[in-house]
């Protein structure tokens, strides 16, 4: 029987603008779901599987963007890709956890 890996984290549906940058490019898109360890992004900017990104996620309420200092592209399909957050500054980790607990409805 094949091994099935179940997600052990809460994911929330979102619709947040994101700006991301790789080694030699900058792109923008929409974060369509988010969890503490990562997110899914819809974008017309192609990214390569395994590449590393910096990200700034714009959240509701006009607060400062959530900064992800380092993320790795774990999957890519068409105009969507998923990233694992590797380095998130302490204050942004707290804000990200709060956002996921609140179901994506807001952040302070």
Protein Blocks (a to p, Z undefined) as FASTA:
>chain_A
ZZddddfbdcddddddcddddfkbccddddfbdcfkbccdddfbdcdehiacddddddeh
hiacdddfbdcdfbdehjbccdddfbdcfklmmmmmmmmmnnonacZZ
